[in-house]
Amino acid sequence: MKKRPNLLLLHLIALDHTQHVTGPFTPETLAVLERLDTLVGTLRAAAETAAPGGAHVAIVSDHGFGKTAMKLNLHAEFRSAGLFTVSARGRVSDWKAMPWSSGGSIAVVLKEPGDTATLAQVRTLLHRLAADPAHGIDRVLDAAALRDRGGFPTAAFLVGLKVDWHADSSLTGSLVSRATAAGAHGHLPDLPDLHAAFFVVGPGVPAGRALGIIDMRDIATTLARRLNLSLPAAEGTVLWP
């Protein structure tokens, strides 16, 4: 090995794919997790060989996973309410408000952010749907709540689904139907099943210490400090001295 990198980043995607197909905690998922665990062990051994006593190994996930049973399609409801129209070729021809679906969340964007009439219409529609548990809506956040969370800067609303639901983006079809994926993510991050994981070992890392729930931005700041890297624009804090 001619090069000895100070930082090596790997994206291991097999677990995510398998959980989408079979769901979390299935035999197939656990088998993939065991293979990845073996791979991480091999990488850690190589790191210790290259830098005895000086290597840090961190495992970081970007989300948890929920086992899904149902899906919600807001497009049909928005179309029926006249919030967008579809051409004879099946394409959106005009719109005032559109749902943007992503996993367990649906952002609603207005064509004209200052359109107060459409804003009020969408608010009424969403709260009516959220009031019925049969639609699988965990909560509806408005623009002010989204800004406080630092996400979806162009959205007027965000519909967060319950953990066993995911969003559909078809322009046709029913409002509620059976899920097409066995597992999903993209829900609001404070749902317990969607909590991400962070594990780290290395010199100076307190053994057996639980960090509790942390801000994900703290991870880069903490690891940069261990590697003597400068991140002057980072917003996170160091998790341990």
Secondary structure, 3 states (H helix, E strand, C coil): CCCCCCCCCCCCCHHHHHHHHHCCCCHHHHHHHHHHHHHHHHHHHHHHHHCCCCCCEEEECCCCCEECCEEECHHHHHHHCCCEEECCCCCEEEECEEEEEECCEEEEEECCCCCHHHHHHHHHHHHHHHCCHHHCEEEEEEHHHHHHHCCCCCCCEEEEECCCEEECCCCCCCCEEECCCCEECCCCCCCHHHCCCEEEECCCCCCCCCCCCCCCHHHHHHHHHHCCCCCCCCCCCCCCC
